[in-house]
Amino acid sequence: SYSTTSVPIRVQVAHKTVPDEYLRLPFTCDLWGGSGVYFVPRRESKQLVFGSIDHKFETERADPDEFNAALDPDVKQTFLSALFHRLPGLPRSGQVTGFSSMYTVNQDDLH
């Protein structure tokens, strides 16, 4: 028999309202360098949803009974810096909001 170890992990995501020209972009994930930034246009809400697939952002163990659903300010800034690096023409103004979700991650098969 084979067993695995799965634990709840807190993953954070941000979103920002953007001009229409950015809503025509495809789903993009930056695998070059250390940021792992990804962004997904959401035409319905006129927003880019963005975060990172880098392992360092998928290691915070979560307690389901005391779960923090907010986007941490330092993580927001890190995500924004990576996003602006990939989209240098993106307007800096406007509110950035976000949230955290909890995922069960198999610790024996991390990427």
CORMOBEL-V98861 format. One record per backbone hydrogen bond with DSSP energy under -1.0 kcal/mol. CO is the residue of the C=O (numbers start at 0). NH is the residue of the N-H. If there is no record, write none. Layout:
co = {CO & CO}
nh = {NH & NH}
This chain:
co = {4 & 6 & 7 & 8 & 10 & 12 & 13 & 14 & 15 & 18 & 19 & 27 & 35 & 36 & 37 & 38 & 39 & 41 & 41 & 45 & 46 & 47 & 48 & 49 & 50 & 53 & 54 & 59 & 62 & 68 & 71 & 72 & 73 & 74 & 75 & 76 & 77 & 78 & 79 & 80 & 81 & 82 & 86 & 96 & 98 & 100 & 102 & 104 & 105}
nh = {106 & 104 & 61 & 102 & 100 & 98 & 49 & 96 & 47 & 21 & 22 & 38 & 52 & 29 & 50 & 27 & 48 & 45 & 46 & 17 & 41 & 15 & 39 & 13 & 37 & 56 & 57 & 9 & 65 & 99 & 75 & 76 & 77 & 78 & 79 & 80 & 81 & 82 & 83 & 84 & 85 & 86 & 89 & 14 & 12 & 10 & 8 & 6 & 108}
